[in-house]
Amino acid sequence: MFIYKRCDCAANKIKPTIPQPKLNTLAGLLKLASVPARLNILLLLNDAPHCVCDIITHTKMSQTLASHHLSDLVKANLVKSQKNGQFVDYSLTKKGNALVSHLEKLTAI
């Protein structure tokens, strides 16, 4: 029988730098943004606000699918909506802008 000896290295003395709730939030955000259709919408909204009509035209999604993804992005506070007459314009929030900015930096590496 082999008995493991407790290691006395520095890793045993290091506390996690990010609390678990924050890690869970970050993981959820990355999971949300990792869906290509949602990422496509985020990148489109990075240029300018758009209504659903514009989004479905540019992304080739159905209106139902685009609305579903927009709803998820609004719930995550990445996208906000503003009524403009009979249309609703969607744009990135400050959090959405920051996410897209960081993702663009990653693709430049």
N, C-alpha and C positions, 0 to 999 in steps of 0.2 A: 504494500500500500504506500502510495506517494502522498506525502503531507506537504501542502503548499505553505510556504513561508510568507508572511506578510511583507510586502515591499515597503521600503522606507524612502521611496523616491519623492521628489517634489510634487508629482501629480496627486499624491494622496493628501497634500496640504492645500491644494488649490480649490477654491470654491467656485461654483458656476458663476460666470460673469453676467449672464442674462437669466432673470427669473423665469420659471416654467410658464406662467401665464403669458409673458411677453413672447416666449419662444412659440407657444401655441398660436398666438395672434399672428406672428410673422409667418409661421408655416401655413396658416389658413390663407393669408394674403398671397403668398407665393403660389399656393395651390389654385386659388381663384384666377390669378393672372397667368397661370401656365396653360390655360385652355386657349388654343390658337384663336378661336373666334372672339373671345373676350380681349385678348391681346391685340387683335386686329382693330377692335373698336377703340381701345385705349390709344393706340398709335394714331388712328384717324382723328380722334378728338384732341390729340396733342397739337394738331395744326390749327384747328378752329372749332367752335361749337357747331353742332349739326343736329338736324331733326332726324327722326326715324327714317323718313323718306330718303334722305341723303345716305344714311348709314346702310340701309338695305341695298341701295344702288351701288355703293362703293364696295360693300363686302359680299354681295350676291347671296345674302341670307334672306330667309323668309321674314316677314314682318313679325310673326309670332316668336321666332327664334331670337331675332334682334331684341325684341322687347324683353324676353326672358333674360338674356345676358345683361341688358341695361339695368334691369331690376336688381340683379345680383351685384352689379357694380355700384349702384346707388346705395344698396344696403351696406356695402363695405366702405362707403364714404370715399370712393375713388372718383365717382361721377355725380354731378348734380344736374337737376332739371329746372328749367324755367319756362313757364308758359309764355308763348309769344303769339297772341291772337288765337287762331285755332290749332296752332302747332306747338309742340313742346321741343325746346332746344336743349340738348345735352352738352355738357362741357366737363372738363376735368376739374376736380377740387384741388386744393393745395396738396393734399396727400396723393392724389392721382398724378399730378404734375411731378411730384418728387419721385414716385415710382417709375414713371416713364423716363425721367431724366437718368435715374440710376440704371435702368435697363439699357438705355442707349449707350451709356458709358461702358457697360459690360460688352456690348457688341463691338465697341471700338477697340477692344483689347486684342 
